[in-house]
């Protein structure tokens, strides 16, 4: 199928850019030095491509992602890098698969839920400066003791410096080092051989983790695209111009809030300037000197945030030279 025959809006993946990104990251973090985060792409087909590149351990954000990865033979080492107190889901997970599953814990309640849910291994999640999940470093040792007393194996610690992904290059190394000092403090108290953290924005400067959790690098978005990383934009929303207003100087394409993650700002229309998005539409002006598109023309739209954008869609179409060469189902959607 030619890309122009796809119904829109549709997610398309430039396979050459994707392969460049996978090879670039694998060269920097080979094998299990990288624990790809499937929340960014929510597709076992894409995850299989990363396994072929040598990455056998994966990071998940939801129990559903863990289930899906295990069911397709990618369960060698799965980390649920998120807290949960849903004992029924944990029990269903641990009884339905023989995958190796590790769960993040950051409180007595999550430790107890993991034990009651049949989980065998945990990481102690540590707050390294981002106000989200994670215990204080000074509490990590006691949590590890509680976990071991409950029969759980404590593999080590994890901490996500998500607040530093877009930090300026002049301060990023120093700030990541301070964040990781908190994680290493906890690691000394917890024990174990795993220090897990990081992401696409800090992969090149985080020298303290034993494994890095990155996923956005595979597909990229305009936010990470502005950060000077060596990865190419692989994911676009393929949209059709459905209306034009030559007097007003703008056009409208059929991809809006229901097709694009907007929490990081407006998307970028290639060859145009985005005015705003509404439910089913993106309104844009042609770039300076460019002609007004015609109704029926196709445009590529770069999402500002890859993770929620992918989660809106059922599949991604893999494209080379305008030919659709494969389709990856977004089979890890929902919770």
C-alpha positions as CSV (number, residue, x, y, z in Angstrom):
1,X,0.0,0.0,0.0
2,X,1.1,3.5,-0.7
3,X,1.1,5.9,2.2
4,X,-1.3,8.1,0.3
5,X,-3.9,5.4,0.4
6,X,-4.0,5.2,4.2
7,X,-7.2,6.5,5.8
8,X,-6.3,9.5,8.0
9,X,-5.5,10.5,10.7
10,X,-2.9,7.7,10.9
11,X,0.4,7.1,12.7
12,X,3.3,6.4,10.3
13,X,6.8,5.4,11.3
14,X,9.7,6.2,9.0
15,X,11.5,2.9,9.2
16,X,14.9,4.4,8.2
17,X,14.8,6.9,11.0
18,X,13.6,4.2,13.5
19,X,16.4,1.9,12.5
20,X,18.9,4.7,13.0
21,X,17.6,5.4,16.4
22,X,17.7,1.8,17.5
23,X,21.2,1.3,16.3
24,X,22.4,4.6,17.8
25,X,21.1,3.7,21.3
26,X,22.3,0.1,21.1
27,X,25.8,1.4,20.4
28,X,25.7,3.6,23.4
29,X,23.9,1.2,25.7
30,X,24.2,-2.3,24.4
31,X,22.3,-5.3,25.7
32,X,20.9,-5.1,29.2
33,X,22.6,-1.7,29.8
34,X,19.3,-0.5,28.3
35,X,15.9,-1.5,29.6
36,X,13.6,0.0,26.9
37,X,10.5,1.5,28.3
38,X,7.5,0.2,26.4
39,X,5.1,2.9,27.6
40,X,6.5,5.2,24.9
41,X,5.3,2.9,22.0
42,X,2.9,0.3,23.5
43,X,3.6,-2.2,20.8
44,X,5.0,-5.7,21.2
45,X,5.9,-5.7,17.5
46,X,8.2,-2.7,18.0
47,X,9.5,-4.3,21.2
48,X,10.5,-7.4,19.2
49,X,12.6,-5.1,17.0
50,X,14.5,-4.0,20.1
51,X,14.9,-7.6,21.2
52,X,16.5,-8.3,17.9
53,X,18.9,-5.4,18.6
54,X,20.0,-7.2,21.7
55,X,17.8,-5.8,24.5
56,X,16.2,-8.6,26.5
57,X,14.9,-6.7,29.6
58,X,12.1,-4.2,29.3
59,X,10.4,-1.6,31.5
60,X,6.6,-1.3,31.7
61,X,4.3,1.3,33.2
62,X,1.1,-0.8,33.5
63,X,0.1,-4.3,34.4
64,X,-1.4,-4.6,31.0
65,X,1.9,-3.9,29.4
66,X,3.6,-6.6,31.5
67,X,0.9,-9.1,30.5
68,X,1.2,-8.3,26.8
69,X,4.9,-8.5,26.8
70,X,5.0,-11.8,28.6
71,X,2.3,-13.2,26.3
72,X,4.4,-12.6,23.2
73,X,7.6,-14.2,24.6
74,X,9.3,-11.0,25.8
75,X,9.2,-11.9,29.5
76,X,12.8,-12.7,30.2
77,X,13.1,-9.7,32.6
78,X,10.1,-7.3,32.9
79,X,10.0,-4.4,35.3
80,X,6.7,-2.8,36.3
81,X,8.3,0.6,37.1
82,X,5.2,1.8,38.8
83,X,3.5,1.3,42.1
84,X,0.2,-0.6,42.4
85,X,-2.0,-1.8,45.2
86,X,-4.3,-3.8,42.9
87,X,-3.7,-7.2,44.4
88,X,-6.1,-8.9,42.0
89,X,-4.2,-7.7,39.0
90,X,-0.9,-8.7,40.5
91,X,-2.2,-12.2,41.3
92,X,-3.6,-12.6,37.8
93,X,-0.2,-11.5,36.4
94,X,1.9,-13.8,38.6
95,X,-0.3,-16.9,38.1
96,X,-0.8,-16.4,34.3
97,X,2.8,-16.2,33.3
98,X,6.2,-17.7,34.0
99,X,7.9,-14.4,33.0
100,X,10.4,-12.8,35.4
101,X,8.5,-9.8,36.8
102,X,9.9,-7.2,39.1
103,X,7.7,-4.5,40.7
104,X,8.5,-1.1,42.0
105,X,7.6,-0.4,45.7
106,X,7.9,2.8,47.6
107,X,5.8,2.3,50.8
108,X,4.7,-0.3,53.3
109,X,1.4,-0.6,51.4
110,X,2.9,-1.3,48.0
111,X,5.3,-3.8,49.6
112,X,2.4,-5.6,51.2
113,X,0.4,-5.6,48.0
114,X,3.3,-7.1,46.1
115,X,3.7,-9.9,48.6
116,X,0.0,-10.6,48.7
117,X,-0.1,-10.5,44.9
118,X,2.5,-13.2,44.5
119,X,5.3,-11.0,43.2
120,X,8.7,-12.5,43.9
121,X,11.1,-9.6,43.2
122,X,10.9,-5.8,43.8
123,X,13.0,-2.7,43.3
124,X,12.7,0.1,45.9
125,X,11.6,3.2,44.1
126,X,13.4,6.3,45.4
127,X,12.4,10.0,44.9
128,X,15.4,11.6,43.3
129,X,13.9,15.1,42.9
130,X,10.8,14.7,40.8
131,X,7.7,15.1,42.9
132,X,6.0,11.9,41.8
133,X,6.4,8.3,43.1
134,X,9.4,7.2,45.2
135,X,10.3,7.1,48.9
136,X,12.8,9.3,50.6
137,X,16.3,7.9,50.3
138,X,16.5,7.6,54.1
139,X,13.5,5.3,54.2
140,X,14.7,2.9,51.5
141,X,16.6,0.6,53.7
142,X,13.7,0.0,56.1
143,X,11.4,-0.7,53.1
144,X,13.9,-3.2,51.8
145,X,13.9,-4.9,55.2
146,X,10.1,-5.1,55.2
147,X,10.1,-6.5,51.7
148,X,12.6,-9.2,52.6
149,X,10.7,-10.1,55.8
150,X,7.6,-10.6,53.5
151,X,9.5,-13.1,51.4
152,X,10.4,-10.8,48.5
153,X,13.7,-10.6,46.9
154,X,15.0,-7.0,46.6
155,X,17.0,-6.6,43.5
156,X,18.0,-3.0,44.1
157,X,16.7,0.5,43.6
158,X,15.2,2.6,40.8
159,X,14.8,6.4,40.6
160,X,13.5,8.5,37.7
161,X,15.1,12.0,37.1
162,X,12.2,12.9,34.8
163,X,12.4,16.6,35.8
164,X,15.9,16.8,34.2
165,X,15.1,15.3,30.8
166,X,15.0,18.7,29.2
167,X,17.5,20.5,31.5
168,X,20.1,22.6,29.6
169,X,23.3,21.0,28.6
170,X,25.3,23.4,30.7
171,X,23.7,22.2,34.0
172,X,22.3,18.7,33.1
173,X,25.4,16.6,34.2
174,X,25.7,18.3,37.5
175,X,21.9,18.1,38.2
176,X,21.8,14.4,37.2
177,X,24.8,13.7,39.4
178,X,23.0,15.2,42.4
179,X,19.9,13.2,41.7
180,X,21.8,10.0,41.3
181,X,23.7,10.7,44.6
182,X,20.3,10.3,46.3
183,X,19.7,7.0,44.5
184,X,23.2,5.7,45.4
185,X,22.6,6.7,49.0
186,X,19.5,4.5,48.9
187,X,21.3,1.7,47.1
188,X,23.9,1.5,49.8
189,X,21.1,0.9,52.3
190,X,19.0,-1.4,50.2
191,X,21.6,-3.7,48.6
192,X,21.1,-5.6,45.4
193,X,22.9,-5.2,42.1
194,X,20.4,-3.1,40.2
195,X,20.4,0.7,40.0
196,X,17.8,1.6,37.4
197,X,16.8,5.0,36.2
198,X,17.2,7.6,33.5
199,X,15.5,8.1,30.2
200,X,16.0,9.4,26.7
201,X,16.9,12.9,27.8
202,X,19.6,11.8,30.2
203,X,20.9,8.5,28.6
204,X,24.2,10.1,27.5
205,X,25.1,11.7,30.9
206,X,23.7,9.3,33.5
207,X,26.8,7.3,34.4
208,X,25.6,6.0,37.7
209,X,22.8,3.6,36.8
210,X,23.5,0.0,35.9
211,X,20.6,0.1,33.5
212,X,18.8,3.0,31.7
213,X,15.1,3.2,31.1
214,X,14.5,4.9,27.8
215,X,11.7,4.5,25.2
216,X,11.0,7.8,23.4
217,X,14.2,7.6,21.5
218,X,12.7,4.9,19.3
219,X,10.1,7.2,17.7
220,X,10.9,10.8,19.0
221,X,8.7,13.9,19.3
222,X,9.2,17.6,18.9
223,X,10.0,18.1,22.6
224,X,12.9,15.6,22.5
225,X,13.7,16.8,19.0
226,X,14.6,20.2,20.4
227,X,17.1,18.7,22.9
228,X,20.0,18.1,20.5
229,X,19.9,14.3,20.8
230,X,21.3,12.1,18.0
231,X,17.9,10.5,17.3
232,X,15.7,11.3,14.3
233,X,12.0,12.0,14.1
234,X,10.5,8.6,13.1
235,X,6.8,9.1,14.1
236,X,4.4,11.4,12.3
237,X,0.7,11.8,12.3
238,X,-0.4,11.5,8.6
239,X,-3.3,13.9,8.1
240,X,-5.4,15.1,5.2
241,X,-6.2,18.8,4.5
242,X,-10.0,19.0,4.7
243,X,-10.5,22.8,4.4
244,X,-8.6,25.9,3.3
245,X,-9.2,29.6,3.8
246,X,-7.0,31.5,1.3
247,X,-8.2,34.9,2.4
248,X,-7.4,34.0,6.0
249,X,-4.2,32.3,5.1
250,X,-4.8,29.0,6.8
251,X,-5.6,25.4,6.2
252,X,-7.2,22.7,8.4
253,X,-6.1,19.0,8.6
254,X,-8.0,16.1,10.2
255,X,-5.8,15.4,13.2
256,X,-6.5,17.2,16.5
257,X,-6.8,16.7,20.2
258,X,-8.2,13.1,19.9
259,X,-5.2,12.0,17.8
260,X,-2.3,13.9,19.4
261,X,-0.8,14.1,22.9
262,X,-1.0,17.8,23.8
263,X,0.5,18.0,27.3
264,X,3.8,19.2,25.9
265,X,2.3,21.8,23.7
266,X,1.1,22.1,20.1
267,X,2.2,19.7,17.4
268,X,4.4,20.8,14.5
269,X,3.0,20.7,11.0
270,X,5.8,19.9,8.6
271,X,6.0,22.9,6.2
272,X,3.6,25.0,8.2
273,X,3.0,26.9,11.4
274,X,0.5,25.5,13.8
275,X,-2.2,27.9,15.0
276,X,-4.2,25.6,17.3
277,X,-5.8,22.2,17.7
278,X,-9.4,21.4,18.3
279,X,-11.1,18.0,18.8
280,X,-10.7,16.7,15.2
281,X,-8.6,19.4,13.5
282,X,-5.3,21.1,13.4
283,X,-5.3,24.6,12.0
284,X,-2.1,25.8,10.4
285,X,-0.6,28.4,8.1
286,X,1.8,27.5,5.3
287,X,5.4,28.3,6.0
288,X,6.6,31.6,4.6
289,X,6.8,31.5,0.9
290,X,5.1,28.1,0.7
291,X,1.9,27.8,-1.4
292,X,-1.5,27.2,0.3
293,X,-2.2,23.4,0.2
294,X,-5.3,22.1,-1.5
295,X,-8.1,20.2,0.0
296,X,-7.1,16.5,-0.2
297,X,-3.3,17.1,0.2
298,X,-1.6,15.2,2.9
299,X,0.6,16.6,5.7
300,X,3.0,15.2,8.3
301,X,2.4,16.3,11.8
302,X,5.1,15.9,14.5
303,X,3.5,15.2,18.0
304,X,4.9,17.1,20.9
305,X,4.7,14.1,23.2
306,X,5.1,10.6,21.7
307,X,3.7,8.5,24.6
308,X,0.1,9.7,24.8
309,X,0.0,10.2,21.0
310,X,0.7,6.5,20.4
311,X,-1.8,5.5,23.1
312,X,-4.6,7.2,21.1
313,X,-4.1,4.9,18.1
314,X,-4.7,1.2,17.3
315,X,-1.8,0.8,15.0
316,X,1.3,2.3,13.4
317,X,2.1,2.0,9.7
318,X,5.8,1.4,9.0
319,X,6.8,3.3,5.9
320,X,9.8,3.4,3.5
321,X,9.8,5.7,0.5
322,X,6.0,6.2,0.7
323,X,5.4,2.5,0.7
324,X,3.8,0.8,3.8
325,X,6.1,-2.1,4.5
326,X,4.6,-3.3,7.8
327,X,1.9,-2.5,10.4
328,X,2.6,-2.6,14.1
329,X,-0.5,-3.0,16.3
330,X,-0.5,-0.8,19.4
331,X,-1.6,-3.8,21.4
332,X,-0.5,-2.6,24.8
333,X,-3.0,0.3,25.0
334,X,-5.3,0.9,28.0
335,X,-4.6,-0.2,31.5
